[in-house]
């Protein structure tokens, strides 16, 4: 009887693998003449055939599944790292603004911010032409702050439970409760003579509150609860003349490091170990983003028929397991990250316990639209 069971399970796993690599794609229509596109193969995770042949991998999975059915092993994906999270700060209500993040509000002084949270772990250029300064304790209590030339806070972001609000909005709220509490969200943002429509995909809403722009992101896979918030001052929003930021090498690098930091801050939210930046694969990721941007296509397989794994092999990147996430047309690393987290296959890549390393490569096309490639590895 057991051989028949193994045969059936093998067929199911092969069918699942085919769907896993070639099944679903995700396409999100975008902002007034701007496209937003996220998709996967579904997950783009594959064992390196030069290390472990695919058929051997499937056979191993069969044996593991049979043993699990017998109750002899536990699912290794459920194992959690032994991490001690730092203490969450005592959060007070905002005093001058409707929202506060880690007791920091718009117009606060940089010196006061850093007296409270310490020195920034990283500063990198964002689409508004200023730096996001990232503060965290090994990615716990994570927030990003933007300053103007007078070292006043003009931008805030967090994807962790550091939010207080005069309206009572918190990370426990759902989209429905947010919409019932705040005014109607914006349908568009005007830049010069162009109105850029804000997409209505229920993944985020942007509100104009006290003349500032508050974007609240939701997690579709957790009952559309609040998962992040970005607050941009009216001053900073006006500073960005177009929907996309001005392309530059500095912005490219900024988006890359920001997407890396956002992934790690999300992993600690899920009690997962953080990933290490892998400089050796950044060029491979960048090259693919550049190829897509220059040749006007979007996909894991390039125009020469190479898969992500072919490209890594060509660049002499060794790995035991690897995965790739792609996004395009999203205006920032924040919107790219939040969009990827709402796409199940990409979310699984970001939260996979087996991955240890990550590099991100970004490029811009002629319309200044960014293309993002995330490459996950275990060596």
C-alpha positions in Angstrom: 0.0 0.0 0.0 2.8 2.4 0.9 4.3 2.4 -2.7 1.0 3.5 -4.1 0.7 6.3 -1.5 4.2 7.4 -2.4 3.3 7.3 -6.1 0.2 9.4 -5.6 2.1 11.9 -3.4 4.9 12.1 -6.0 2.3 13.0 -8.7 0.7 15.6 -6.5 4.1 17.2 -5.7 5.1 17.3 -9.4 1.8 19.0 -10.3 2.3 21.4 -7.4 5.8 22.2 -8.5 4.7 23.0 -12.0 2.0 25.3 -10.6 4.5 26.7 -8.1 7.0 27.8 -10.8 4.7 28.6 -13.8 1.2 29.3 -12.4 -0.2 32.5 -11.3 0.9 36.0 -12.2 -0.2 39.3 -10.7 -0.9 42.5 -12.6 -2.0 45.6 -10.9 -3.2 48.5 -13.0 -1.7 51.8 -12.1 -1.8 55.5 -11.7 -3.1 57.6 -14.6 -0.8 56.5 -17.4 1.6 54.8 -14.9 1.5 51.1 -14.7 2.2 49.1 -11.5 3.1 45.5 -12.1 4.0 42.8 -9.6 4.2 39.1 -10.4 6.0 35.9 -9.8 6.4 32.4 -11.1 4.5 32.1 -8.4 7.3 32.2 -5.9 10.5 31.9 -7.9 12.1 29.6 -5.4 14.1 26.7 -6.8 16.8 24.3 -5.6 20.0 24.8 -7.6 20.1 21.8 -10.0 24.0 21.8 -9.8 23.8 21.2 -6.1 20.7 19.1 -5.7 18.8 17.7 -8.8 15.2 18.6 -8.8 14.0 15.0 -8.9 16.1 14.3 -5.8 14.6 17.3 -4.1 11.1 16.0 -4.8 12.0 12.6 -3.6 13.3 14.1 -0.3 10.0 16.0 0.1 8.0 12.8 -0.4 10.0 11.1 2.3 9.5 14.1 4.6 5.8 14.2 4.0 5.4 10.5 4.6 7.3 10.8 7.9 5.1 13.8 8.8 2.0 11.7 8.2 3.4 9.2 10.7 4.0 11.9 13.2 7.7 11.4 13.4 8.9 15.0 12.5 7.7 18.6 12.8 7.5 21.1 10.0 10.9 22.8 9.9 9.2 25.9 8.5 7.5 26.4 11.8 10.8 26.7 13.7 11.4 30.2 15.0 14.7 31.8 15.7 15.8 32.3 19.3 15.7 36.1 19.3 15.2 38.4 22.3 13.2 41.5 21.1 14.2 44.8 22.7 11.6 46.5 24.9 8.9 48.4 23.0 9.0 52.1 23.8 6.4 53.8 26.0 4.1 55.5 23.5 2.5 58.8 24.3 -0.2 60.5 22.3 0.7 63.2 19.8 0.9 66.8 21.0 1.0 68.9 17.9 0.0 66.6 15.0 -2.7 64.0 14.4 -0.1 61.2 14.2 3.0 60.3 16.1 5.5 57.5 15.4 7.7 56.4 18.2 6.7 59.7 19.9 8.0 61.6 16.9 5.9 64.0 14.9 6.3 66.2 11.9 8.3 69.4 12.6 10.2 67.8 15.4 14.0 68.6 15.5 16.5 66.0 14.4 18.4 66.5 17.6 15.3 65.6 19.7 14.6 62.6 17.5 18.1 61.2 17.8 18.2 61.9 21.5 15.2 59.6 21.8 16.1 56.8 19.2 19.9 57.2 18.8 21.9 57.6 15.6 20.5 56.4 12.2 21.6 53.0 11.2 21.4 54.1 7.5 20.6 57.2 5.5 19.7 56.7 1.9 18.1 58.9 -0.8 14.4 58.7 -1.4 12.1 59.8 -4.2 11.5 63.2 -2.6 15.2 64.1 -3.0 16.0 63.8 0.7 17.3 60.9 2.8 15.3 58.4 4.7 17.2 58.0 8.0 16.5 54.4 9.3 16.4 53.9 13.0 16.0 50.5 14.7 17.4 47.9 17.1 18.3 45.0 14.9 15.2 45.9 12.9 13.0 46.0 16.0 11.3 49.4 16.7 11.9 50.3 13.1 11.1 53.7 11.6 12.3 56.0 8.9 12.5 59.7 9.2 13.0 62.4 6.5 14.4 65.8 7.4 14.5 69.2 5.5 17.5 71.5 5.3 16.6 72.9 8.7 16.8 69.4 10.2 13.0 69.4 10.9 11.0 66.2 10.4 9.1 66.3 7.1 8.5 62.6 6.6 7.8 59.5 8.7 7.3 55.8 8.1 6.9 52.7 10.1 5.6 49.1 9.6 5.7 48.3 13.3 3.4 49.0 16.2 4.8 52.4 17.0 1.8 54.5 16.0 -0.4 56.8 18.2 -3.1 59.1 16.9 -5.5 61.7 18.1 -8.1 59.7 16.1 -7.3 56.5 17.8 -6.0 54.8 14.7 -3.6 52.0 15.5 -2.2 48.8 14.0 -5.2 46.9 15.4 -7.6 48.7 13.1 -8.9 47.4 9.8 -9.4 49.3 6.6 -13.1 49.6 7.3 -12.5 51.1 10.7 -10.0 53.5 9.3 -12.4 54.7 6.6 -15.2 55.1 9.1 -12.9 57.3 11.3 -11.1 59.5 8.8 -12.3 61.7 6.0 -12.7 60.3 2.5 -9.3 59.2 1.0 -7.8 61.1 -1.9 -8.6 59.9 -5.4 -5.7 61.8 -7.0 -2.6 63.9 -6.3 -1.9 66.9 -8.5 1.7 67.4 -9.8 2.0 70.5 -12.0 -0.7 70.3 -14.6 -1.3 66.6 -14.2 -3.6 64.8 -11.8 -2.2 61.4 -10.9 -5.0 59.0 -9.9 -4.4 56.9 -6.8 -5.2 53.3 -7.5 -8.1 51.8 -5.6 -6.9 48.3 -4.9 -7.8 48.4 -1.2 -4.1 47.9 -0.3 -3.7 51.5 0.9 -5.5 54.8 1.2 -4.0 58.3 1.1 -5.6 61.0 3.2 -4.9 64.8 3.3 -4.9 65.7 7.0 -3.7 69.1 8.2 -2.5 69.6 4.6 -0.1 66.7 5.0 -0.3 63.4 3.1 -1.0 60.3 5.2 -0.9 56.9 3.5 -2.1 54.0 5.5 -1.2 50.5 4.2 -3.3 47.3 4.8 -2.4 43.7 5.0 -4.9 41.8 2.8 -3.6 38.5 4.3 -4.3 39.6 7.9 -7.9 40.8 7.5 -6.9 44.1 6.0 -5.5 45.4 9.2 -3.2 48.4 9.3 0.4 47.2 8.5 2.3 50.5 7.9 1.9 54.2 7.7 3.8 56.9 5.8 3.4 60.6 6.6 4.7 63.2 4.2 4.5 66.9 4.9 2.8 69.2 2.4 6.2 70.9 2.0 8.0 67.7 1.0 5.2 66.5 -1.3 5.3 69.8 -3.3 9.1 69.4 -3.6 8.5 66.3 -5.8 7.3 67.8 -9.1 6.4 64.5 -10.8 4.9 61.2 -9.7 8.3 59.5 -10.0 11.5 60.8 -8.4 14.4 62.0 -10.5 16.5 59.0 -11.5 20.1 58.9 -10.3 22.7 56.4 -9.0 22.0 57.7 -5.5 18.3 57.0 -5.8 18.9 53.6 -7.3 21.1 52.7 -4.3 18.6 54.3 -1.9 15.7 52.2 -3.2 17.9 49.0 -3.0 18.9 49.5 0.7 15.4 50.7 1.7 13.8 47.6 0.2 16.3 45.4 2.1 15.6 47.2 5.4 11.9 47.0 4.9 12.1 43.3 4.3 14.1 42.7 7.5 11.8 44.9 9.6 8.8 42.9 8.3 10.6 39.6 9.1 11.1 40.5 12.7 7.4 41.4 12.9 6.8 37.7 12.1 9.5 36.5 14.6 11.9 35.5 11.8 15.6 35.9 11.6 16.9 38.9 9.6 18.6 38.4 6.2 22.2 39.5 5.4 23.0 41.8 2.5 24.8 39.8 -0.2 26.9 42.2 -2.3 28.0 39.4 -4.7 24.5 39.1 -6.2 23.5 42.8 -6.3 25.0 43.2 -9.8 22.9 40.2 -11.1 19.8 41.7 -9.7 20.6 45.2 -11.1 21.4 43.8 -14.5 18.0 42.1 -14.7 16.2 45.3 -13.6 18.2 47.3 -16.2 17.5 44.7 -18.9 13.7 45.0 -18.2 13.8 48.8 -18.1 15.9 49.1 -21.3 14.0 46.5 -23.3 10.5 47.2 -22.1 9.5 43.9 -20.7 8.7 42.5 -17.3 9.3 38.9 -16.2 11.6 36.4 -14.5 12.7 35.0 -17.8 14.7 37.5 -19.9 14.6 37.9 -23.7 17.4 35.4 -24.1 15.3 32.8 -22.3 17.4 32.8 -19.1 15.7 32.2 -15.8 16.9 33.9 -12.6 18.9 30.7 -11.8 20.5 30.7 -15.2 21.6 34.3 -14.7 23.1 33.6 -11.3 24.9 30.6 -12.6 26.3 32.7 -15.5 27.6 35.2 -12.9 29.2 32.5 -10.8 26.8 32.9 -7.9 26.7 29.7 -5.9 23.6 28.8 -3.9 21.7 26.0 -2.4 18.3 27.7 -2.7 17.3 31.0 -4.4 14.3 33.1 -5.1 13.4 36.2 -7.0 10.7 38.9 -6.5 10.0 41.5 -9.2 8.1 44.8 -9.1 7.8 47.7 -11.5 6.2 51.0 -11.8 5.8 51.6 -8.1 7.0 55.0 -7.0 9.1 54.0 -4.1 10.7 51.1 -2.2 7.9 51.5 0.4 5.1 51.0 -2.1 7.0 48.2 -3.8 7.5 46.4 -0.5 3.9 46.8 0.7 2.6 45.7 -2.7 4.8 42.6 -2.7 3.6 41.7 0.8 0.1 41.7 -0.4 1.0 39.2 -3.2 1.0 35.8 -1.7 3.9 34.3 -3.7 6.2 37.3 -3.0 5.1 37.4 0.6 6.2 33.8 1.0 9.7 34.7 -0.4 10.1 37.6 2.0 9.0 35.5 5.0 10.7 32.2 4.1 12.6 30.8 7.0 15.1 29.0 4.7 16.6 32.1 3.1 19.7 33.7 4.7 20.8 36.4 2.2 19.2 39.2 0.1 20.3 41.7 -2.4 18.2 44.2 -4.4 18.8 45.7 -7.8 17.0 48.7 -9.1 17.0 50.5 -12.5 14.9 53.2 -14.2 13.4 53.3 -17.7 13.1 56.4 -19.9 9.9 57.4 -18.1 11.7 57.4 -14.7 9.7 54.3 -13.6 11.7 52.1 -11.3 12.1 48.3 -11.8 12.9 46.3 -8.7 14.6 42.9 -8.4 14.9 41.1 -5.1 17.2 38.1 -5.0 17.0 35.8 -2.0 19.7 33.2 -1.4 20.9 30.4 0.8 24.5 29.4 0.2 
